[in-house]
Amino acid sequence: MQILKYQIGKIVGILLSIMGAVFTPVILAGIFGDDPESSSIILGGFALGVVPLITGLLL
């Protein structure tokens, strides 16, 4: 049972890390772009990119 929990935790961690790596460039596009709604892009990119990336690395 403990091995199953470990494997599921690793799979979830890897998936969250992939999601974070995909959505982190959204933040960079919001910072360096000329879009007037860049604050919402940066916030959305942080929520979809950095938070899952950190969570995935901690799992």
C-alpha positions as CSV (number, residue, x, y, z in Angstrom):
1,M,0.0,0.0,0.0
2,Q,2.8,2.4,0.8
3,I,4.5,1.7,-2.5
4,L,1.2,2.5,-4.3
5,K,0.9,5.8,-2.5
6,Y,4.5,6.6,-3.4
7,Q,4.0,5.8,-7.1
8,I,0.8,7.9,-7.3
9,G,2.5,10.8,-5.6
10,K,5.4,10.6,-8.1
11,I,3.0,10.5,-11.0
12,V,1.0,13.5,-9.7
13,G,4.3,15.3,-9.1
14,I,5.5,14.7,-12.6
15,L,2.2,15.8,-14.2
16,L,2.2,19.0,-12.1
17,S,5.8,19.7,-13.1
18,I,4.9,19.3,-16.8
19,M,1.9,21.5,-16.4
20,G,4.1,24.1,-14.7
21,A,6.7,23.9,-17.4
22,V,4.1,24.4,-20.1
23,F,2.4,27.4,-18.5
24,T,5.4,29.3,-17.1
25,P,6.1,30.9,-20.5
26,V,2.7,32.5,-20.2
27,I,4.2,34.7,-17.4
28,L,7.1,35.7,-19.5
29,A,4.8,36.6,-22.4
30,G,2.8,38.8,-20.0
31,I,5.9,40.5,-18.6
32,F,7.6,41.2,-21.9
33,G,4.5,41.6,-24.1
34,D,2.7,44.8,-25.1
35,D,-0.7,43.5,-24.0
36,P,-2.7,46.0,-21.9
37,E,-4.2,43.1,-19.8
38,S,-0.8,41.9,-18.8
39,S,-1.6,41.8,-15.1
40,S,-4.3,39.2,-15.6
41,I,-1.9,37.2,-17.9
42,I,0.8,37.3,-15.2
43,L,-1.6,36.2,-12.5
44,G,-3.1,33.4,-14.6
45,G,0.4,32.3,-15.6
46,F,1.4,32.2,-12.0
47,A,-1.7,30.2,-11.0
48,L,-1.3,27.7,-13.8
49,G,2.5,27.6,-14.1
50,V,4.5,28.4,-11.0
51,V,2.2,26.9,-8.3
52,P,1.9,23.5,-10.0
53,L,5.6,23.5,-10.8
54,I,6.5,24.1,-7.1
55,T,3.9,21.6,-5.9
56,G,5.1,19.0,-8.4
57,L,8.7,19.4,-7.3
58,L,7.8,19.1,-3.7
59,L,6.0,15.8,-4.3
